[in-house]
């Protein structure tokens, strides 16, 4: 039977290795869960952008029937949609802030083209009264609201993840695991300027 000194030595060794080991496993698992939350949030951002993109062909077709001579605006919307859907970011590519900027710029271009398309409807009373157009306009507005919400949720998930990557001692585990910070969605260029309203 081991003596008290042996038991104390075994207990000390157990504390020396088991406690840090449990902490390391817990920290690693926590970081992995947060990375999954970031990836889930990103998937939802892409989902709502895709929803908006899916509305574009029907919207263009509806407007074309009433405003055929607005072809340059319609072409701009179709082109912007093509560029926006061509850029797909995987969770791994999300580590590159420049890739996120390119994605965001393409989506911003589509948003701007859609805004111009909605503005031309003011010139066509029959188009503004068309049930299909009104339904598509409502769905598009809903999509824009969802995009805003999902981008906020994504940024919150990225903020939590990035913060845990920076704090000690979790940053040590993150370094061993190869985890790096993710990029945030940024405000669109020029959005900091107050719009000028003139009557």
C-alpha positions in Angstrom: 0.0 0.0 0.0 1.5 3.4 -1.0 2.3 5.8 1.8 0.8 9.3 2.2 3.8 10.9 0.5 3.3 8.7 -2.6 -0.4 9.6 -2.7 0.4 13.3 -2.3 2.9 13.0 -5.1 0.5 11.1 -7.4 -2.2 13.7 -6.6 0.2 16.6 -7.4 1.1 14.9 -10.7 -2.5 14.3 -11.5 -3.3 18.0 -10.9 -0.3 19.1 -12.9 -1.3 17.2 -16.0 -5.1 16.6 -15.8 -6.2 20.1 -14.9 -4.3 21.8 -17.7 -5.2 19.0 -20.1 -8.9 19.5 -19.3 -8.6 23.2 -19.7 -6.8 22.8 -23.1 -9.5 20.5 -24.4 -12.3 22.8 -23.1 -10.7 25.8 -24.7 -10.2 24.1 -28.0 -13.7 22.8 -28.1 -15.1 26.2 -27.2 -13.1 27.8 -30.1 -14.3 25.2 -32.5 -18.0 25.8 -31.4 -17.5 29.5 -32.0 -15.9 28.9 -35.4 -19.0 26.8 -36.3 -21.2 29.6 -35.3 -19.3 32.0 -37.6 -19.6 29.5 -40.4 -23.4 29.1 -39.8 -23.8 32.8 -39.7 -21.9 33.1 -43.0 -24.1 30.5 -44.6 -27.2 32.4 -43.6 -25.7 35.6 -45.0 -25.2 33.8 -48.3 -28.7 32.4 -48.1 -30.4 35.8 -47.9 -28.2 37.2 -50.6 -29.2 34.3 -52.8 -32.9 34.9 -52.0 -32.5 38.5 -53.2 -30.6 37.3 -56.3 -33.4 34.8 -57.1 -35.9 37.6 -57.2 -34.0 39.5 -59.9 -35.1 37.6 -63.0 -38.8 37.9 -62.2 -38.4 41.5 -61.3 -36.5 42.3 -64.6 -39.1 40.4 -66.6 -42.0 42.3 -64.9 -40.3 45.7 -65.4 -39.4 44.8 -69.0 -43.0 44.4 -69.9 -43.8 48.0 -68.9 -40.5 49.8 -69.4 -38.8 48.2 -72.3 -36.9 51.4 -73.3 -35.1 51.3 -69.9 -32.9 48.6 -71.3 -29.6 50.0 -70.0 -31.0 49.8 -66.4 -32.3 46.3 -66.9 -28.9 45.2 -68.4 -27.1 46.8 -65.4 -29.3 44.7 -63.0 -28.7 41.5 -64.9 -24.9 42.2 -65.1 -24.7 43.0 -61.4 -26.6 39.9 -60.5 -24.2 37.8 -62.6 -21.2 39.3 -60.9 -22.7 38.9 -57.4 -23.6 35.3 -57.9 -20.2 34.5 -59.4 -18.4 35.3 -56.2 -18.9 32.5 -53.6 -16.9 32.6 -50.4 -16.3 29.4 -48.5 -15.7 29.5 -44.7 -11.9 29.1 -45.4 -11.9 32.0 -47.9 -13.5 34.1 -45.2 -10.1 34.5 -43.5 -9.1 36.8 -46.4 -10.5 40.3 -45.8 -9.9 41.2 -49.4 -12.1 38.3 -50.6 -14.9 39.6 -48.3 -14.5 43.1 -49.7 -14.8 41.8 -53.3 -17.9 39.8 -52.3 -19.4 42.9 -50.5 -18.6 45.1 -53.5 -20.4 42.8 -55.9 -23.4 42.6 -53.6 -23.3 46.4 -53.2 -23.3 46.8 -57.0 -26.4 44.6 -57.3 -28.1 46.5 -54.5 -27.4 49.8 -56.3 -28.7 48.5 -59.6 -31.8 47.2 -57.9 -32.3 50.6 -56.3 -32.1 52.3 -59.8 -34.6 49.7 -61.1 -37.0 50.5 -58.3 -36.6 54.2 -59.0 -37.7 53.9 -62.6 -41.0 52.4 -61.5 -42.0 56.0 -60.5 -42.2 56.9 -64.2 -44.6 54.0 -65.0 -47.9 54.2 -63.1 -49.1 50.9 -64.6 -46.0 49.2 -63.4 -46.4 50.6 -59.9 -49.9 49.1 -59.9 -49.0 45.7 -61.2 -49.6 43.0 -58.6 -46.5 41.0 -59.6 -44.3 44.1 -59.4 -45.7 45.0 -56.0 -45.3 41.5 -54.6 -41.7 41.3 -55.9 -41.0 44.8 -54.6 -42.2 43.7 -51.2 -40.1 40.5 -51.3 -37.1 42.5 -52.3 -37.6 44.9 -49.4 -37.9 41.9 -47.0 -34.7 40.5 -48.5 -32.8 43.7 -47.9 -34.0 43.7 -44.3 -32.9 40.1 -43.8 -29.5 40.9 -45.3 -29.0 43.6 -42.8 -30.1 41.4 -39.9 -27.9 38.4 -41.0 -24.9 40.7 -41.6 -25.3 42.0 -38.0 -25.5 38.4 -36.6 -22.5 37.4 -38.7 -20.5 40.4 -37.3 -21.5 39.5 -33.8 -20.4 35.9 -34.2 -17.1 37.0 -35.8 -16.6 39.5 -32.9 -17.0 36.8 -30.3 -14.8 34.4 -32.1 -12.0 37.0 -32.8 -12.1 38.2 -29.2 -11.6 34.7 -27.9 -8.7 34.2 -30.3 -6.9 37.2 -28.7 -7.2 36.4 -25.0 -4.7 34.5 -23.0 -4.6 31.5 -22.6 -7.1 30.6 -25.4 -4.8 32.4 -27.9 -2.2 29.7 -27.2 -4.7 26.9 -28.1 -5.8 28.9 -31.2 -2.2 29.2 -32.3 -1.7 25.5 -32.0 -5.0 24.8 -33.8 -4.2 27.2 -36.6 -7.3 29.3 -36.0 -7.1 32.9 -37.3 -9.4 35.9 -37.0 -12.2 36.3 -39.5 -13.1 39.5 -41.4 -16.1 41.7 -40.5 -18.6 43.1 -43.0 -17.8 46.8 -43.3 -20.1 49.7 -44.1 -20.3 50.4 -47.8 -18.0 53.2 -49.0 -19.6 56.6 -48.7 -22.2 55.4 -46.2 -20.7 57.7 -43.5 -21.8 60.8 -45.5 -25.1 62.2 -44.6 -27.4 62.2 -47.7 -28.4 65.6 -48.9 -32.2 66.0 -49.2 -33.4 68.8 -51.4 -37.0 69.8 -52.1 
